[in-house]
């Protein structure tokens, strides 16, 4: 009884603590209270009871403090309110449609509930009742419970419910944002998220094809981390397989003393091409390459050393890219799962899923025409085997609640087959564990064909980044920024613009689609680009600075000032700022990061409208001296910049103070 009371008390109000206190006093007389190991050192029963009570009160305060600081998702709040209203109006209706969206025009209020039309159809189909959507909307409106956010509702057209928010509610939420900073929306239980992204192949250079997985995966990780999830970022390197046989054989020929002298492999890509040419044209070399694979897989120390040398050269090259793009990953390549593959094959055999086809061991998964090959006729394993081993390890050892593979769309059928095999064998239940393929399209050149160099080769990623740095500097010098920025500020602006623009150009497109890579478009400081947003951000940050208002003064004003939202542009900006949590919630569900980019662009343009119409700092026209500072408007500037900064952080973009 007391354990149940303790757990309940963690979540409920203070009166529950009072009830618990009384219950403890009553139960104490009957000797019902057990003693936990952590309380053994406490001498008397009263001390034990007080200890438990203090713990409960402290836990409750911490939970409340965390909840109070979370940014409110206004859309979710309105869904709860209208969900309750629909339930009260139509208690017999099962799973009624709940549709709440921001209004597109101010004359239609701030949000709209568009559930009435759907309910009309349900009543007609299930109960054969013909009721107009407008009548349903009126009934829903009459049942709206008391709340702190809705000023009034109006019924428009055939049955739209237009919602007008209370200004004091919006003002209060903005003040909370300014005092507490950007806090993640409440997402419930802390879950474990595993994200598989980037995943280049050892001995091959990262090319433009790796750009999307790396950028998208990093941003997804940042979002889940901000939302409070426990995130494991995995780099599933291609570091095992038959290609290492030819690489090791070529290493032995070219650097016979590799065991004692570190081989000076400068260009690993050229080294790979040389070994591949020999593998394709020299029969003796090919046989020796196969022998090297066998010796490597049997863990021969000399061959493991050769393998490690090749891997280390690649790692250093990969890390240069990751440092440029500020990417954090834990390496866990195919070799990590090699020892598990034997057990994977046995598990599928034991459960009767394996068929033998011309010496191969294959697994057919219902709904998929092409089987998985889990063992080749020569006894070797395949990508299917390693992917199954990785899936099981992430689900059963890492205990992932959410597992995301950021891999190109071309792998869709393969991954869906692997996921379905995991379900079939009982590794996870999709109703409990979310396993998702965050697919993405290819990068195209301006000719709308696959992005390649003029000679037809794949574009090296390091060359692309260096070209970005050069072009960003050219752009800054065209704008004569080199004349007003210090050398250090110019370098920071160059890096911010170059890498920020490359990331944003990718993330601002729906990842499911192909996109055209164009330096000219991404460096344009007009339109929905990182260059425009970064410049807008530095301008917003400069407003308070030029008015001689420092951070301490802004913090003091946030505690004391009421944010007046009387002007229509103030009101529009305030509401736009507070939509941030619902934007993040949507992305957590659909993993489409372009929604955040669209939002940041909308926020920046909404701010421009506000700034053009509402004086933040008023100056004497003749002398240029500041005569008045409208502090509540500076606070709106600060709130805008705070949200933009967090948005940039999630996208992996680093803004600068001066640009």
Secondary structure, DSSP 8 states (H G I E B T S, - for coil): -HHHHHHHHHHS-HHHHHHHHHHHHHHHTTT-----GGGTT--SHHHHHHHHHHHHHHHHHHHHHHHHHS---HHHHHHHHHHHHHHHH-TT-SS----EEE-SSGGG-SEEE--HHHHHHHHHHHS-----HHHHHHHHHHT----SSEEEEEEETTTEEEEEE-HHHHHHHHHHHHHH-S-----SS--EEEEE----BTTS--BHHHHHHHHHHHHHHHHHHHTT-EEEEEE--B--STHHHHHHHHHHHH-TTTTTS------HHHHHHHHHHHHHH-HHHHHHHHHHHHHHHTT-HHHHHHHHHHHHHHHHHHHHHHHHHT---EE--GGGGGGGHHHHHHHHHHTT-EEEETTEEEE--TT-SS-EEEE-TTS---HHHHHHHHHHIIIIIS--SEEEE---GGGHHHHHHHHHHHHHHTS--TTTSEEEE-----EE-TTSSB-B-TTS-B-BHHHHHHHHHHHHHHHHHHTTGGGTS-HHHHHHHHHHHHHHHHHHHHHTS-TTS-EE--HHHHT-SSSSSHHHHHHHHHHHHHHHHHTT--HHHHHHHHHH------SHHHHHHHHHHTTHHHHHHHHHHH--THHHHHHHHHHHHHHHHHHHHS-SEEE-TTT--EEEE-HHHHHHHHHHHHHHHHHHHHHT----S--
